Amino acid sequence: MAVVTKDPETEATHVGYVDRAGKFIDLTGNQDFGNTPHEHNAAFARDGSVIWFTYRAPDGNFEQTKDRVASRPLTGDHKAVDHLEFKGVISEDMITLEGGRAVLAGEAFLSPDGKRLLAGGRVLDAPPEAQAVGPDLVDGGSIPCGDGWVDDDMVLRDTQDDRFATVDTTPGAEPGAPIVPENDHRNEPMVISPDGQRFVFLSAKGAARDHFISGTEPGSTPEKVERTGPFATLGDTAVFIEWR
């Protein structure tokens, strides 16, 4: 598990990880006299080879800083590799790891063919792996808002009536027909199956909150996920990482 630690005396923050035995491995390490490390938002790359993080670096003047995105490998000397400068304040929910890339957007999804990213509700050509994707690239993408890929050219999106639809990534394309029946629930998409044929969504009505599985074809009938067996502890705040 990737973690960030803070020294209460110096206020230095380090990135690292806790292994299965509960041991903390500090990748930042002890610093000689110089700038106090302020490293935040630690996140493992999918292959587990590096941890991505953000840090605040002095910018020539002690009173001025700049936010940057970097990574540290788990092997060797763990030396930081700088990737991207970011103008503004980076919060934890802005960093998404997808396809070997750190994306500064609340969510990011790589298309099945690996050629495009859906990030911040925009579609853009996927840059090389191990590259940070900043707001300039995200903001330059086209805008078929979506919550994941159904296939290489189609994304799933929420709709105002909470019935979901698919939309082609061609500029100006209109959403397709509603996927789920008319309802008075608040529905939130959670995760799409690898083949794009099904997806899970959280449905809320009053105090009740349940998860449903639905096909991605218009007119599909959702099936409630019963909280039994391996799903007995499935809570309302569950976060889905991937479909297996």
HUBELWO-V475231 format. One record per residue. N is the residue number from 1. NEAR is the number of other ideal C-beta (glycine too) atoms within 8 Angstrom. Layout:
BEGIN
n: [N	N]
near: [NEAR	NEAR]
END
This chain:
BEGIN
n: [1	2	3	4	5	6	7	8	9	10	11	12	13	14	15	16	17	18	19	20	21	22	23	24	25	26	27	28	29	30	31	32	33	34	35	36	37	38	39	40	41	42	43	44	45	46	47	48	49	50	51	52	53	54	55	56	57	58	59	60	61	62	63	64	65	66	67	68	69	70	71	72	73	74	75	76	77	78	79	80	81	82	83	84	85	86	87	88	89	90	91	92	93	94	95	96	97	98	99	100	101	102	103	104	105	106	107	108	109	110	111	112	113	114	115	116	117	118	119	120	121	122	123	124	125	126	127	128	129	130	131	132	133	134	135	136	137	138	139	140	141	142	143	144	145	146	147	148	149	150	151	152	153	154	155	156	157	158	159	160	161	162	163	164	165	166	167	168	169	170	171	172	173	174	175	176	177	178	179	180	181	182	183	184	185	186	187	188	189	190	191	192	193	194	195	196	197	198	199	200	201	202	203	204	205	206	207	208	209	210	211	212	213	214	215	216	217	218	219	220	221	222	223	224	225	226	227	228	229	230	231	232	233	234	235	236	237	238	239	240	241	242	243	244]
near: [4	9	10	11	9	7	9	4	4	5	9	10	12	13	14	14	13	9	7	3	4	5	6	8	9	8	12	11	7	3	10	4	3	4	6	7	10	9	12	12	11	14	11	11	12	7	5	6	7	11	15	15	15	13	12	8	8	8	7	4	6	4	3	8	7	10	13	13	16	12	14	14	10	11	5	5	3	11	7	8	9	6	10	10	6	13	5	6	4	12	6	6	5	9	14	11	11	11	9	8	15	14	14	14	12	6	9	13	12	12	12	9	6	7	7	12	17	15	16	11	7	12	12	13	6	11	7	4	6	7	8	11	15	10	10	6	10	15	8	7	12	8	7	13	5	13	10	12	15	10	7	9	6	12	14	15	13	8	10	3	6	10	12	15	13	12	13	8	11	7	5	4	9	5	8	7	6	12	14	11	7	5	9	3	8	7	14	9	13	9	11	14	9	6	5	11	6	10	14	13	13	11	14	10	7	4	3	6	7	8	12	11	9	14	8	13	6	8	7	10	8	11	7	7	11	5	7	5	4	3	9	7	5	8	5	5	4	7	4	8	4	5	8	2]
END
